[in-house]
Amino acid sequence: MFASAREAAGTARDTMPGDTVDQVLAGAVARFGADFATVLQSCRVWVNGESADGTSAVTDTDEVAILPPVSGGDK
């Protein structure tokens, strides 16, 4: 987890059960709570470095990354 997702979860890494991205994210919301759920609404999800959606399959060896939007740039 990165940036605001990491802050809301209180950790950068964790292990969640699930066969799909949606199941993994549901477990994360149950574990980390409402603030995490709010942040998650604006995040992108990647599995093993590839963009994924809720129906994407995952296994025990996959890495699911939760990436909040990035802001910044030149002023």
Secondary structure as the mmCIF struct_conf table of DSSP 4:
data_model
#
loop_
_struct_conf.conf_type_id
_struct_conf.id
_struct_conf.beg_label_comp_id
_struct_conf.beg_label_asym_id
_struct_conf.beg_label_seq_id
_struct_conf.end_label_comp_id
_struct_conf.end_label_asym_id
_struct_conf.end_label_seq_id
HELX_RH_AL_P HELX_RH_AL_P1 ALA A 3 ALA A 9
TURN_TY1_P TURN_TY1_P1 GLY A 10 GLY A 10
BEND BEND1 ALA A 12 ALA A 12
BEND BEND2 ASP A 19 ASP A 19
STRN STRN1 THR A 20 THR A 20
HELX_RH_AL_P HELX_RH_AL_P2 VAL A 21 PHE A 32
HELX_RH_AL_P HELX_RH_AL_P3 ALA A 34 LEU A 40
TURN_TY1_P TURN_TY1_P2 GLN A 41 SER A 42
STRN STRN2 ARG A 44 VAL A 47
TURN_TY1_P TURN_TY1_P3 ASN A 48 GLY A 49
STRN STRN3 GLU A 50 SER A 51
TURN_TY1_P TURN_TY1_P4 GLY A 54 THR A 55
STRN STRN4 ALA A 57 ALA A 57
TURN_TY1_P TURN_TY1_P5 ASP A 60 THR A 61
STRN STRN5 VAL A 64 LEU A 67
#
